[in-house]
Amino acid sequence: MKLASEYEEDEDGQMRFPFFFNPSAPRGRASTVTESVKRRIRELRDAGHIQSDIAGMLGLNQGRVSEVLRGLR
């Protein structure tokens, strides 16, 4: 991986960085949250953890944790 200073600039002086993902690739389905994961989310929340920390611990995104805690999942 290059440093930012190693990339070329365009005519406006902006750095040109390559895409590290394919924006035209189809998106995958959201992972299924099992009952055991839901239970663990609630346990961690009851223990005082915040949603972003819970998401990081379980490999989910914060929005998914929020949905579970609000009963939407």
For each residue, the residues with C-beta under 8 A, 3 or more apart:
1:
2: 6 7
3: 6
4: 7 15 17
5:
6: 2 3
7: 2 4 15 16 17
8: 15 16
9: 12 13 14 15 16
10: 13 14 16
11:
12: 9
13: 9 10
14: 9 10
15: 4 7 8 9
16: 7 8 9 10
17: 4 7
18:
19: 22 23
20:
21: 25
22: 19 25
23: 19
24:
25: 21 22
26:
27:
28:
29:
30: 64
31: 60
32:
33: 37 38 41 60 64 68 73
34: 37 38
35: 38 39
36: 39 40
37: 33 34 40 41 58 60 68
38: 33 34 35 41 42 68 73
39: 35 36 42 43
40: 36 37 43 44 58
41: 33 37 38 44 45 54 58 65 68 69
42: 38 39 45 46 68 69
43: 39 40 46 47
44: 40 41 47 49 53 54 57 58
45: 41 42 48 49 51 54 69
46: 42 43
47: 43 44
48: 45
49: 44 45 53 54 57
50: 53 54
51: 45 54 55 62 65 66 69
52: 55 56 62
53: 44 49 50 56 57
54: 41 44 45 49 50 51 57 58 60 65
55: 51 52 58 59 60 61 62 64 65
56: 52 53 59
57: 44 49 53 54
58: 37 40 41 44 54 55 65
59: 55 56
60: 31 33 37 54 55 64 65
61: 55 64 65
62: 51 52 55 65 66
63: 66 67
64: 30 33 55 60 61 67 68 73
65: 41 51 54 55 58 60 61 62 68 69
66: 51 62 63 69 70
67: 63 64 70 72 73
68: 33 37 38 41 42 64 65 71 72 73
69: 41 42 45 51 65 66
70: 66 67
71: 68
72: 67 68
73: 33 38 64 67 68
